[in-house]
Every structure is written in structure tokens, then in C-alpha cells.
Amino acid sequence: MTAAALAVLLTVAAVVLAAGGFWLGRASARRGSGPDLDLGTPVERATFHTLHTASLAAPPLRAGLTEDTARKATRQLRPLLGTEALCLTDREAVLAWDGRGADHHPPRVMARITGVLDSGRSQSVSTDCDDPECPLRWAVIAPLTGEEGVLGALVAYGSRESAVLVRAATEVARWVSVQLELAELDRSRTRIIEAEISALRAQISPHFIFNSLAAIASFVRTDPEQARELLLEFADFTRYSFRRHGDFTHLADELRCIEQYLALAGARFGDRLKVTLQIAPEVLPVAMPFLCLQPLVENAVKHGLEDSRDDFRISISAQDAGAEAVVTIEDDGIGMDPGELRRILAGEAIRASGIGLCNVDERLRQVYGDTHGLVIETAVGAGMKITVRLPKYRAGVHKTPGGGL
């Protein structure tokens, strides 16, 4: 939870407490019994319940403002405010209603919130309800905002006008807005990752695809079985590289993709390509960002073999290092000037061989933090060694059967 969100929650807690609100009464009623004995004073217990209730409303809102998420959130937000009824809207319709008056109040809501949607300012209004039995006599309308402006409104209903309810509803609406902004950031992050993966897919050289098919064709008459095996490898490689779901994969799947790539490259370059693999079985299930290793191998092979007539050796290892899996990709190719490498990783220089390096480095840092970017040792004519450290366990990083988070 962000500092801004926590500040809003603490403000809400203070408002509820000052009003002799819902949770304070409940906490006082339970005083002297149960687990609340360890939670301190009634004020501290009420604050705990307020924060706990808000935490239950947060996960649905982090998925955005929809009918389903609004319905789940209002169930928690109405007790937080202690109001007779509460509703959430977008700019077009009421998304969810919780509490009294559901039979006749919702159709009136959108006409009353127009001013709030236009101005972005909270309002307190009379409901003008004709039903003498209805307790909903006053409403506080607070805007829900995001990066694109006002997204909708939170409407809290009470039996009378209350300055405390105005303040509390406004603060809760601010907290809901924080969650919606975080949802927007999550969607933006997903779009960025998808764009980066698309960039890597675009980097898969059309020449590699053409040359792979040409190599396969050359075996059709001389060695049909070899041609069949290579064709299957090519199909699996392209299926994995261009899959449409999931930001994460298993290390085993990424290494299998590399194996298929090297098999196709070997069909073209023959004995010039020397490959050494050293893989510890215990690290194969480790989750990692999709398409983070294959581009590194492709860069190495492309610039080690296509730019030279000499033999090319590449060594790939994946070892267990306690809380991490350490993957190294080392070659004896042409290498790179360290200064140019630093400029590429900093985004200050663009070179065909650097697109994959920069992309992978940025994605690793986004997922694991700045301490887990690529570690590269190189010099002109001295080959290159790339080390990737993958934490075995990381909150929010796991592979599901569907292929995503």
C-alpha cells in the first residue's frame, strides 16, 4: 500500500472515530474478550478494524471499476462508513448498490451526480425521497478520479445531513481513487511488457526464419528423418516465441526454446557451432520473465557466426545458488567495447545486437529490482559472458497453468 493510500486510510479512521462510528462501537462492545485484548485501546482497535475492512475492499478495486469489482467493494466500504446505503457509479450508470433503498433510489442517482462528474468536487444533497418509510434523506456524492479525470462517483446515504459523513465519504472516495489509479498503472505496466515482448519477437530475424527453412529443405531428399525433426523443432520454437498469453514462463521452457533455436542454427552452420550445456535439474521449475534468455543466445550466435568464418563456442549453464538460480551464457565471439555496452544498456546508443540486451536488462530490473539486471563481462575480441540471477521465490512472480501470473 502506498504512503498516500495509508494516509487516506488513517484520515478515514480518525473521521469514523470522531463520529463515534461503526467500528468504535463494535470494538467497545467486544472489550475484554477475544483477540482484541492484544490490540490496545478502543481507538487502536477501531483503527485496526478500519484498516482491515479497507484492505478487503482493495483487491477488487485493483482490477478497475466494473460492476463486479464495484459490487465486491461496496460490501466492505458501506460498513466502513456506517451509512444506510452506498453506491458506486461510473460515468454512465450505477455499478453497485449496497444497503437500504435499492428498490427505488438507483434510477435517480445518475441525474444527481452530473454536477460532480463535471466539476470533480464533492456535493451534499437532499434525496427528496417520496417514501415516508425510507431512511435515505441525505446523500454525499464524492468523485472517483483517475489519470484521465473523473471516472465515476461514490454516493453515501444517511438519514440526515452530517459534516462528518461528508468528510468521511470524501476521504473514502480518495482512497478508492488511489486503488483505481494503481489499477491503471498495472494495466500500463502490462501494456509496456507486451510492447517489449513484441519488440523481441520482431527482433527474431526474418533471415533466421528463411535460413532455417532453407536448411530444413536441404535435408528433405538427403535425410528425410532429419528434415522432419528440424521441422518439428522449428514449429515448437515459433509457437513458443509467438505465444499470446503470459508474461512469465519456467526456466525449463526457456531452455527448451534455446535448445530448439540452437538445433536450427546447427543445421545451417554444421560443426562450426559448438554448444556446451550444463543444467542443474533443481532449477528447471524456477519462474522467470518470458523470452529473457533466448534473445541473449540469438545475439551471441548471430554475431559470433554470421560475422565470422571461424568456429564459435557457446556455453550455457543454469546452477542452483541457494535462493537464486544463476544462468550464464558465455561465448568466444567478437565481444564488444565495454563503453559501447554501457551506452546500450543506458539506452543512449542503438545497435542491432543491443536491442535484446537492453530489453532483457530493463525487464529483469522491472520484475526483480535494480540488483538483478544483466551482469556482462566483455571486451573487443574477447567474447562475452552474461550472468542472469533469478530469485527462486518472488512475490507476484509465478507461473500458472494458463501461462500468466
Protein Blocks (a to p, Z undefined) as FASTA:
>chain_A
ZZklmmmmmmmmmmmmmnopaklmmmmmmgoiajklmnopfklmmmmmmmmmmmmmmmmm
mnopcfklmmmmmmmmmmmnopabdcdddfkbcfbdcdehklmmmmmmmmmmmmmmmnop
acdddekiablkbmblbdcddddddfkbpfbdcddddfbdcfklmmmmmmmmmmmmmmmm
mmmmmmmmmmmmmmmmmmmmmmmcfklmmmmmmmmmmmmmmmmmlmmmmmmmmmmmmmmm
mpcghjbdcfklmmmmmmmmmmmmmmmnmmmlccdddddfklmmpccdehklmmmmmmmm
mmmmmmpcbdcddddddddehjaccdddddfbebjafklmmmmmnopaccfklmmmmmmm
mmmmmmnojklcccddddehiapaddddddfbdghiacdfkopZZ
